[in-house]
């Protein structure tokens, strides 16, 4: 890649106009056209690859991940397909020595994540796990304010979130049914909850002990587009009580569906000198547009905290774009500013600890604390 002025990107899994790659990755990369060039796409068939390449004005359509990964025209490969397909795609990419950006979760299981992280660790490659909430400008702002003593020492924190499609219905059978199957590795626990948990640890510090309930309320779910009733066994209700490294309590409560009387995401951080309150209109914190208020004990009206952003048109591409900014720096300068595969293993392990606590009905001591991302 050093012989080219731009990082040449291939995308695994792109459907024009509708897929996550189309609504998040393409806009992010095109806003960074001075650093990146999108050169290829690969889908489940060559026909589909060609259709996406033509619709999105991408020069190369590949017939397989193997073909893309072996091409000397590609420097960085982005994996945006469904979670069960991550392992094979990423393993192939790493075997050909290419930088890789894989959407979270890294794998269906902790074992898959560990194997992929071990493969990446032995190579001089940038291997990125897409926990985009960790680079959110708003959440990094909150971390900075806490570090600089805006609210004093943290006394407690609570998070409440709701997210679709884990309520009593789904809207699109083709795209959402697999999200209600635990074996897919893509559910309320592993997607919106995990994104939130990773960012919360960056802001508040590591979790040392936790107790959890992970539950499936809706074993039968109606698909609104087809009328089909599907069997579901993926979690749609999660409650975690934890101790932070400073001893302060943290509670996180997530459930599927829409709240009736409040915002879909509310995060309160209480300190010895005041409180920070974050709200958003989605529990998917990896793509949430937050408002932040500072509350002080004197009874004054909460003050809105301004969030400076280079892009005022917040959207699904915003945090993804920040990931790409950091990838470019890491590739060019050998830095480490993005969530790595090793970070992904830590998060996968924490999710497994939550499941273990729920199954055994006991507190779990966390043996693998996370790491905070450096400021860039």
HUWOMO-V741646 format. One line per field, one symbol per residue. ss: DSSP state (2 for helix, 1 for strand, 0 for the rest). psi: psi as a letter, one per 30 degrees, with the letter a starting at -180 (. if undefined). A space follows every 50 residues. Layout:
ss: ???
psi: ???
This chain:
ss: 00000011111100000002222222222220000111111100022222 22222000011100222220000001111000222222222222200011 11100000022222222222200000111102222022222222222000 00011111111110000011002222222202220000222222222222 22220011111111100001111000001110000011111111000011 11111100000000111111100111111100002220001111100000 00110000000000002222222222222222200000012222222222 22222222220001100000000000
psi: ffgkflkkkkkjijkkfeleeefeeeeeeffhffflkjflkkafleeeee eeeeeghkekklfleeeeffkgfkekkkjglleffeeeeeeeeefghkkk jkkklelfleeeeeeeeeeeeglikjjkkiifffgkeeeeeeeeeeegge gakkelkkkkkkklhgbfllejeeffeffgkeffgjaeefdeeeeeeeee eeefllkellklkkljejfkkkjffffkklkkglkgkkkkklklfgfkkk kkkkllakleglkfkkjkjklfgakkkkllgkfiffgkjkkkkkklffgl kkkkkkjkkfjfikaffeeeeeeeeeeeeeeefgliglkleeeeeeeeee eeeeeeeeefhlkkkkfilakkklk.
